[in-house]
Amino acid sequence: MHVDLNGKTVLVTGSPGFIGANLVLRLLREMKGGKIISFDSLNDYYDPALKRERLAEITEAARGAEAEHLFVQGNLADKEAVFGLFERERPQVVVNLAAQAGVRYSIDHPDAYIESNILGFYNILEACRHFPVEHLVYASSSSVYGGSRKVPFSTEDRVDSPVSLYAATKKSNELLAYSYAKLYDIPCTGLRFFTVYGPCGRPDMFYFSATKTLAEGGTIRIFNYGNCKRDFTYIDDIVEGILRVMQGAPERRTGEDGLPIAPSRVYNIGGGHPENLLEFVAVLQEELVAAGVLPADYDFEAHRELTGMQPGDVPVTYADSGPLERDFGFTPSIGIREGLRAFARWYKAYYG
Ligand SMILES: NC(=O)c1ccc[n+]([C@@H]2O[C@H](COP(=O)([O-])OP(=O)(O)OC[C@H]3O[C@@H](n4cnc5c(N)ncnc54)[C@H](O)[C@@H]3O)[C@@H](O)[C@H]2O)c1
């Protein structure tokens, strides 16, 4: 099935979160008519000023766009609010990005994960059941691969051993979505994102918090002596991937038993080109100097401390992005030099 977005009503939860806001900005550029709804609680997990900044950018972009934009502030865990929204707006395509993100935060704030990621996602599924949609796309995470050492990470791998509550909620989302796809024939696609970064990103993530530490003259700690490899995915690549996937809902088909064959799929979105952490930090520092965040005579060696592996750390993680390439003709390709340059320039402009 092909879903053409023009003239449609598209709901993006978790906008103006980082990924959501960038997706909405792209939709405002691409869609010829229709309506885009951003739904977000604007919680204070990180500085809400960044969310207001992104929302202001969306509002500005909406002025010149052919599609209409509506922002609704609300909580996914509030079933009445979610049902009211679906009843009023009848979205045809839903992209659920709202969630409590972050692995470390789940140690002290487990309630937030159950509320947003389990109850909130359940409300979205129920709303999609009662107000039928053409496609539900939802954020999963590379963290579902847990401590797996088999690389690249493939969606064919067994992922039954989450090592954080966050990962457990994301894997649960995939299971819940499968059951709703099977029971109610709702086309669902889950996307496992691999470390997304870019301008106006999330301050709780390494590249952002490291930049803040370095800008304040501090020293950053690099584990396993920098010999970790990660798939870092630039935000524009993530948005391109979501946009393509949104338009390619799994087909509704009936099995021999007369029941739906669950129209449910899961993809990785990562470049499949892992970067060495030490190299990533070196490029980040160079770009921060070039953007004027760090002084020209900045002493790189003096501001990084190389230490051993942390318990639970996995040395190499990256995506098998073959299925995304096969089904949507797309693999993320923006490199860390270009991506970190855009981040460093934004950081300089925003924080001065
Ligand atoms: N950024 C990454 O590297 C990454 C990696 C893997 C998965 N993901 C997933 O992608 C999605 C988007 O991530 P992001 O980086 O943009 O995070 P983000 O924190 O910037 O955006 C999430 C948004 O959801 C909102 N939200 C949280 N709980 C809510 C609730 N109960 N009701 C309404 N709104 C709520 C927050 O206010 C926030 O604006 C999340 O589901 C996240 O788990 C992100």
The ligand as a MOL file (V3000), in Angstrom:
LIG
                    3D

  0  0  0     0  0            999 V3000
M  V30 BEGIN CTAB
M  V30 COUNTS 44 48 0 0 0
M  V30 BEGIN ATOM
M  V30 1 N 17.1620 10.8160 19.9050 0
M  V30 2 C 17.5930 9.5570 19.8680 0
M  V30 3 O 18.7910 9.2880 19.7460 0
M  V30 4 C 16.6060 8.4200 19.9440 0
M  V30 5 C 17.1170 7.1120 19.8130 0
M  V30 6 C 16.2210 6.0460 19.8630 0
M  V30 7 C 14.8660 6.2710 20.0390 0
M  V30 8 N 14.3900 7.5460 20.1840 0 CHG=1
M  V30 9 C 12.9510 7.7360 20.3740 0
M  V30 10 O 12.4850 8.6920 19.4390 0
M  V30 11 C 11.4180 9.4510 19.9890 0
M  V30 12 C 11.7200 10.9310 19.9040 0
M  V30 13 O 12.9200 11.1790 20.6190 0
M  V30 14 P 13.5700 12.6200 20.7640 0
M  V30 15 O 15.0320 12.4330 20.7700 0
M  V30 16 O 12.9280 13.5370 19.8030 0 CHG=-1
M  V30 17 O 13.1280 12.9520 22.2620 0
M  V30 18 P 12.4860 14.2990 22.8870 0
M  V30 19 O 12.5230 14.0620 24.3670 0
M  V30 20 O 13.1490 15.5040 22.3380 0
M  V30 21 O 10.9880 14.2590 22.3670 0
M  V30 22 C 9.9590 13.5270 23.0020 0
M  V30 23 C 8.8090 14.4740 23.2780 0
M  V30 24 O 7.7360 13.7210 23.8500 0
M  V30 25 C 7.0980 14.5420 24.8110 0
M  V30 26 N 6.4110 13.6630 25.7600 0
M  V30 27 C 6.9730 12.8020 26.6290 0
M  V30 28 N 6.0060 12.1680 27.3070 0
M  V30 29 C 4.8200 12.6210 26.8340 0
M  V30 30 C 3.4800 12.3310 27.1350 0
M  V30 31 N 3.1410 11.4360 28.0780 0
M  V30 32 N 2.5000 12.9820 26.4560 0
M  V30 33 C 2.8120 13.8950 25.4940 0
M  V30 34 N 4.0820 14.2170 25.1770 0
M  V30 35 C 5.0690 13.5770 25.8460 0
M  V30 36 C 8.2060 15.3660 25.4550 0
M  V30 37 O 7.7010 16.5870 25.9990 0
M  V30 38 C 9.1580 15.5850 24.2770 0
M  V30 39 O 8.9550 16.8560 23.6810 0
M  V30 40 C 11.2210 8.9420 21.4020 0
M  V30 41 O 10.2060 7.9610 21.3860 0
M  V30 42 C 12.5660 8.2970 21.7350 0
M  V30 43 O 12.4300 7.2970 22.7070 0
M  V30 44 C 15.2380 8.6330 20.1350 0
M  V30 END ATOM
M  V30 BEGIN BOND
M  V30 1 1 1 2
M  V30 2 2 2 3
M  V30 3 1 2 4
M  V30 4 1 4 5
M  V30 5 2 4 44
M  V30 6 2 5 6
M  V30 7 1 6 7
M  V30 8 2 7 8
M  V30 9 1 8 9
M  V30 10 1 8 44
M  V30 11 1 9 10
M  V30 12 1 9 42
M  V30 13 1 10 11
M  V30 14 1 11 12
M  V30 15 1 11 40
M  V30 16 1 12 13
M  V30 17 1 13 14
M  V30 18 2 14 15
M  V30 19 1 14 16
M  V30 20 1 14 17
M  V30 21 1 17 18
M  V30 22 2 18 19
M  V30 23 1 18 20
M  V30 24 1 18 21
M  V30 25 1 21 22
M  V30 26 1 22 23
M  V30 27 1 23 24
M  V30 28 1 23 38
M  V30 29 1 24 25
M  V30 30 1 25 26
M  V30 31 1 25 36
M  V30 32 1 26 27
M  V30 33 1 26 35
M  V30 34 2 27 28
M  V30 35 1 28 29
M  V30 36 1 29 30
M  V30 37 2 29 35
M  V30 38 1 30 31
M  V30 39 2 30 32
M  V30 40 1 32 33
M  V30 41 2 33 34
M  V30 42 1 34 35
M  V30 43 1 36 37
M  V30 44 1 36 38
M  V30 45 1 38 39
M  V30 46 1 40 41
M  V30 47 1 40 42
M  V30 48 1 42 43
M  V30 END BOND
M  V30 END CTAB
M  END
